[in-house]
Amino acid sequence: MKSIFKTLALALPFAIFNFAAIAADAPAPHQTPAKVAPSADKVSATREVMRDLWADHIFWVRNVVMAASAKNGAERKAAEDNVVANAKQIAAAIEPYYGKAASDQLFALLAGHWGAIKAYLDATNASDQAGTSKALKDLNDNAGAIATFLSGANPNLPKDTVLSLYSTHGAHHVAQIQAVHNGQFDQEAVNWGVMRKHMNIISDALVSAIAKQFPEKF
């Protein structure tokens, strides 16, 4: 288990460098040159909103994991409802830029992400190895689908970079579930700190790419 967290910790600075280098240097194909630069204040404000949305995602998923560990059905149900509500909010955040159909598609992808996490949690708690294997495959497949969707919508989000970001995010959920299941709450606390920082990387990447694609809306 310690090796898992060491790997995640080492992967985090790489993810930061990887995206920063691409965002700064890569050309933006199929994009009309901006006539005006995005407002730094509006980009910053949007970044904070997006960070809050993604932080809520991991907050509510963590509550589900803890409630499942405590076998508290009512608490788990409330947390699960908030996971879904939060996914709708994240999807709605891209609608002003890409439209309702794209927002609905992102929500479906986020629902798939949550479904795989939930399946992994339940299979882990039931000691169902076949179930955990299937859930891991579904989680990885979903990360690929999200990468395909976002890179297709925005040329400033290279598919390989997005896939790396979301695969790492999925690994954080898996490590969290395993730590709680094994009663290793000190390790879960370490994972939580890394997870929080990584969520900021994902949300900042999205906002930076959108601002570059739609400077007139910033």
TAHU-V883757 format. One record per backbone hydrogen bond with DSSP energy under -1.0 kcal/mol. NH is the residue of the N-H (numbers start at 0). CO is the residue of the C=O. If there is no record, write none. Layout:
nh	co
NH	CO
NH	CO
This chain:
nh	co
4	0
5	1
6	2
7	3
8	4
9	5
10	6
11	7
14	10
15	11
16	12
17	13
18	14
19	15
20	16
21	17
22	18
23	19
24	20
25	21
38	217
42	38
43	39
44	40
45	41
46	42
47	43
48	44
49	45
50	46
51	47
52	48
53	49
54	50
55	51
56	52
57	53
58	54
59	55
60	56
61	57
62	58
63	59
64	60
65	61
66	62
67	63
68	64
69	65
71	66
75	71
76	72
77	73
78	74
79	75
80	76
81	77
82	78
83	79
84	80
85	81
86	82
87	83
88	84
89	85
90	86
91	87
92	88
93	90
96	93
97	93
98	94
102	98
103	99
104	100
105	101
106	102
107	103
108	104
109	105
110	106
111	107
112	108
113	109
114	110
115	111
116	112
117	113
118	114
119	115
120	116
121	117
122	118
123	119
124	120
125	121
126	123
127	122
131	127
132	128
133	129
134	130
135	131
136	132
137	133
138	134
139	135
140	136
141	137
142	138
143	139
144	140
145	141
146	142
147	143
148	144
149	145
150	146
151	147
152	148
153	149
156	153
161	157
162	158
163	159
164	160
165	161
166	162
167	163
168	164
169	165
170	166
171	167
172	168
173	169
174	170
175	171
176	172
177	173
178	174
179	175
180	176
181	177
182	179
183	178
184	182
187	183
188	184
189	185
190	186
191	187
192	188
193	189
194	190
195	191
196	192
197	193
198	194
199	195
200	196
201	197
202	198
203	199
204	200
205	201
206	202
207	203
208	204
209	205
210	206
211	207
212	208
213	209
216	213
217	214
